[in-house]
C-alpha cells in the first residue's frame, strides 16, 4: 500500500500495542481517526478492514470497532 496507508496502520496498531486500547477497548470513530491521523476516511476504512481480517479488531454494527481480547499481535 501507500506511505499514508502504512503510516495510518502503524498509528492504529500503536494505539493497541501501547496499551492505550486494551482488550475490548473501543477505537475512535472513523471520522475522529481521519481527523487525528490526517487521512481520508477511505484510507481509515481500508486499514480497519485489514485489521479486522487479521483478527486484531472486530466490528460491531452500529457500535464501532473494538480490540479483540486475543489481538493477534506478536512481539
Secondary structure, 3 states (H helix, E strand, C coil): CCHHHHHHHHHHHHHHHCCCCCCCCECCCHHHHHHHCCCCHHHHHHHHHHHHHHCCEEEECCCEEEECCCCCCCC
